[in-house]
Amino acid sequence: MTPDADPPRAATPDFVHYAELKGEDALARLDAWAATLSAQPGFAGAEVLTSPAQPGLALVASRWTAPVPPLALPDGVKAWVFVVQTSVTPSA
């Protein structure tokens, strides 16, 4: 690799899907829903997230190597699909 060449880019999923739910049972409901994602084509992994600063809010951030298939969302869930434009990785 020459000094002016771009460093190798880590392979990253091309799509990210976020699902958000608010309420007392948000974490339990999204945790159960996230467990179903691995059966979908293109699924590359997911995290179920909460924040002490946002009680009652839960998120699922899932990564996909292909366009996100239609997903059956639990009632009340808001969801968005994003296309990864840039990926930043730790420097060596």
N, C-alpha and C positions, 0 to 999 in steps of 0.2 A: 504494500500500500504506500503510495506516495504521500508526502506531508500535506499536499493540498486536497487529497481525496477525502470524501465524506467518510466518517467512521461507519462500520457496518451497523445496519439498523436491526434491532432485535425483532424477531417475528412477533407481531401483536395481532390480536383479533381486529377485525375491520369494523365491528359494530358494538355499541354498548347500549344496553336496555336498562332504564331505571324504572322501578315501580315504587310508588309511595303510598303509604296508608297511615292514617291518623286514628287514634282511639285506644281504649284500654287493652284490646286484644290484638292490636296491630302487629306486634312482634310475633305472637304465636301464629297468626294467620299467614303472614308473609314467610315465616320460617317453613311452614308446611307447604306453601305454594312453591318456594324456591327448591324444595326437595324434588319437585316434579320436573324441573327444567332439564335435568341430565338426559332425559329420554328424547329431547328435541334435537333435530339435525343442526349441526353447526355450533352447538353449545360448547363453550370453552371454559366455563367456570363462573362462579358468582359468590358474592358476599352479602350477608344480611347485616344491615347497619342500624345502630341507634346512636343517639347523642344525649349525654346528660343535660345539655343545654336545650334540648327539644323533647321533653317528656311526652310519651304517647305517640311519637313519630317513629316509623320504621321504614327503611328503604331496602330494596334489593338492587344491587348493581351487578348485572350479568354481562358477560363478554361472549361474543359470537364471531365465528370465522366465516359466516355466510349471512345473508340478510336474515333478520330475525323473523321466524315463522309467526303466523298468527298465534297468539297466546291467550288462553282463557284466563282472564284476570278475576280475582275474587271481587265481590261487590265492593264498591267504594274506592277501588285502587285507581290512582292516576298513574299513567305510564307514558314514557317517551323513548324513542330510539334516536341515537346519535351515531353519526359516521365519524370514525377516528380520522382526524386530519394529520395529526402529529403525535408521535410517541416519544417521550423523554425517558431515558434510562440512566441509572447511576453511572458516573464515569469510573473508569478502572483505576 
